[in-house]
Amino acid sequence: MNVVLRSLLVVVAALPLFAQTEENPERVPPTPTPETRPIRSAVELQYYSFGNFFQAGAGVPQRRVNALGAAYRAAWAPVTDGPDLYGRVSALRYSGGASETSYTGQVGVSKYGSVHWYDVYLEQTWNGYAFDIDETRASADITALAGHYSYGITDEWRVGTDAYLDWTRFDVDANLENDYRSLGFDVRYRGFGDLFQPRLGYVAGERESQNANDDASDRYWFIELRSKVSDAVDVRLRFRDRTRDYDNIAREDERTQWTLRGTFKQSQHLTWNASYTTEDVDSSLPGRDFGRNTAYIGLTYGF
């Protein structure tokens, strides 16, 4: 990425605050709300704390890394009751020289109606963090294409599907380049009311790497319980059980993850977001068991 483009992204992302969205492999669609303005904007300040950032195994010193981010998002509805066209730019700065500052640009189209929900976006990240199959965290440029669609069968039941593709490339030839694709399905139930809304899903994916020994397939199921305590407070608890199988070597990883998310709408324009994720990895490869956690706090101003 050249200096001019990088500088432009930084300037735009900092207007008028400083932010980026949380690390979230499973996108959570927003609650549909009526909008009267064709153009909406939001800026966000973000703070992350990554426990065991480099995913060190048993007996190896662990390192905690913090990060500050900023994001700006604009959405435009060209026709009444039509889809939103949106764009987003963001920057994320890590502490202690753990990684270079990463920049992300995103464009997409979405609509959350009474029956149909869909969201499709293309995203490019420069200097983003990435994992090779041996769990070494390394800086990379990542291109991602993702799509979500769900259909409201009744007022209580909704079924959906998610597709995700990414292409990960590195500045140096480290034999780590890889492509990933996944497809998932989920079902939601709202018959218990706003205080208890369960969601259950299953996702299967496959990663192809420049090094054939790093080729792997993964699959996971998850269950999420959402509670909309009031119009201002939304809480979600999610459990995920993931298995990763390596195609050309005798290795299998079992990963269990818990995530707690909360949203507090302080006013018409100001919203607080927070989450905490903890994950335990049990590998058949000796010395590769490890745990990690991520804490996140975000402040969003919409206008």
N, C-alpha and C positions, 0 to 999 in steps of 0.2 A: 504494500500500500504506500503511495507516495506521500510526501510531507504535506502537500496542499490538501489532499482529501482527508488525511488524518486530522489536520488542524480544523477543517470544516466540521467534521463530526464532533470534535470536542466542543467547539463553540455552540453548535446547535443543541447538543446534549445538556449544556449548562444553562440553557435559557428556560426559566429563570432560576432554576435550582440545580441540584446535582444528584443522579440515580441510575438503576438497571433492574430488570425483573429477576426474581429469585431463580436458582437452579431448580428446574421443574420439568423433569422428563414426562410427566403426565399433566397435560394442561387441564385446568379446571374452568369450564365455561362459566361466565358470569350469570347472575340471576337476571333474566330479561326485565327491563324497565322501559316505560314509554319515554321517548325523547322528542322534544319539540324543536330543538335547534339542529340544523343540517351539519354544522361543524362543531366538534368537541375536541378539547385538548386536555392533556394531563402531564404534569411533571412529577418526578418521584425522587426522593432521597433514599438511599439504601445503605444498610450495614450488614456485613456477613462475618461470621466467625466459624472457621473450618477447623474442627478437631481432627488430628492425624491427617493433615492435608496431603502428605505424600504416601498415605496408606501403608505405613511401615508395618511389617509383620511382628510376631511375638519376639521379644528380646531386642528389638531395634528401637532406638530413641524416636519418639514421635514429636511432631512439630505442629503447633497451632498457628494458623495464618488468618489474619483479618483482612477485610476488603471494604472499600467505600465505592459506591457507584452512583450514577445519575442517568436518568432517562427522560426523553420527551416523546409523547405519543399524540398523534392527531388522527381523528376519524371524521369522514365526510359521508353523509347520506345524500346522494344526488337526487333521489326521488323519495316521496313520502312512503313510508312502510317498505322501502327497498333495503338492500344490503348496505352495510358500511364498507367503504374503502378506507384502509388505514395504513399508516406508516409509523415507524418507530426507530429512533436512534438512541444508543446508550454507550456508556463507558464504565469500566470497572478497573479499579486500581488496587493491587495487592500490597500488603505490608511486607517489609523485610526483604524486598527483592525476590519474592517467591516466583514472580512471573512478570512479564511486561504488561503494561496497561492494555486491556483488551477493548475492542470496539465492535459494536454490532449494529447492523442495519436490517430492517425488516419491512416488508410490504405484504398486505393481505386483504382478503375480503371475508366478511362474516355477517351472519344474520341469526338472531335468536328470537324466533317467533313463537306463537302458541303451539304449533305443531312441528315445524321444521327448525332444526338448529344446524348451522354449518359454519366452519371456520377453516380457511385455507391460507397458508402463508409461505413465503420464501424468505429465508434468513441467511445472512452472511456474517460470520464472525472472524475478525482478524486478531491474532495473538490470544485466542481463547485457550482455556486449558482442556486437555484431552488425556485419555488413558490408553496406553497400549495394553495388550492382553495380560502382560505381567504386572499390571497395576502401577506402573511408573507414570506419574503425572508429568506431561510435557506440553509445551506451548505449540499450538497448531492453528491453521486456518480451516474453518469448518463451514461448509455449505449445507443447509438443511431445507427440506421441503416437507411440510406436514399438512394433514387434512383431517378434520373431524366432521362427522355427520350423525345426527340422531333424530329419531322420529317418535313423536308422542302418540302411542297407540290409544291410550285413554288419558283422562286427567291424572290418573295415578301411575300409569306405567309408561316408561320411555326406554327405547333400545337404541344403541348407537355403535359406531365403529370409528376407529382411529387408524390412520396410516402414517408412517414416518420413514423418511429417507435422509441419510446424511453421507457426506463425502469429506473425509478428514485428510488434510495434507500438511506436511511439515516443511520448514525452511531448509532443513538439512536432510541428506539421504540417510535415514536411520532405519530403513526397512520396516517402518511402522505405518505407512499409508494404508488406509482401510476404508471400506464402504459398509454401511449398515442399513438394513431395512427391517421394518416390523409392521405387523397388522394385529389389531386388537378389537375386542367386542365388549360391550358392557350393558347392564340393565339397571335402571333406577326405579325406585318405588316411592311415591309420595302419599300413599293412602293413610299413613299415620299422622299426617299434618306436618307443620313446619318444625316442630320440636324433635322429630325423629325421621330422617330421610336416608335409608340405606342405598348403597350402590355396590354392585359386584361386577368384576370384569376379568378378562383373560387376554394376555398378549403373547405372541410368539415372534421372535426376531432372529436374524442371522447376520453375522459380520464376516466379511471377506477381507483378508489382509494381504499385503505384499509378501509377507512371510507366511507360508502355508501352515506352519505350526501354530499360528495365532488365529486361524479360522475357527469360529465357534458359533454355536446356536444357543439361544437363550429363550426361556419361557417363564412367565410368572402369572400368578393370579393375585387379585387384591380385593379387599373389602373396605369400603369407606362409609362412615356414619357421619351425617351432617345434622347439625342442630341450629336452626335459625331462631335464636332466643328472642330476638326482637327485630324491628326494622333496621336497627343500628348494629346488632351483634350477630355474627355468623361464625360458627366453630365447626371444624372438620377433623376427624380422627381417621387415619388410614393405616392399614396393615398390608404389607406386600411380601410375598414369598416367591423368590426368584431362583431358578436353576440355570447355570451356564455349563454347557457341554463343549469340550474342545474336540474338533473333528479328527485331528491327526496325532494327538498325544493322549496318554491316559491321564486325564485330569477332569474333575468336575467340581464346581463351586456351588455351594448353597448360601443364599443371601436372604436374610430376614430384615425387614425395615419397618419402622414405625414413624409416622409423621403426624404432628399436631399443628394445625393451622388455625389462625383466628383473624377476623376482620372487625374493626370497630369504626363505624362511620360517625365521626365527631360532629360534623356539620354538613351542610349541602355540598361544600367544596373539599373538605378535609377528611381523609380516611387513613387510618393506621392499619398496617398489616404485619403479622408476625408468624413465624413458624419455627419448629424444632424437629429435626430428623436425626434418628439414630439407626445405624446399620451394623449388623454382625455378619462376617463372612467366614464360612467354614469350608476350607479347601481340602481336596484329597492330596494336594501337593504339600509336602512337609514344609513348615515355616511360613506358609502363606495365609494362615488365619490372621484376621485383624478386625478391628472395629473402628468406626469413624462416626462423627456427628457434625451437623451443620445448624447453626442458629442464625436467624434472619429477622431484621426489623426494617420496615419500610414506611415512609410517610408520603402520601400522594395528595396533590392539590389539583383538582379538576376545574376546568373553566370553559 
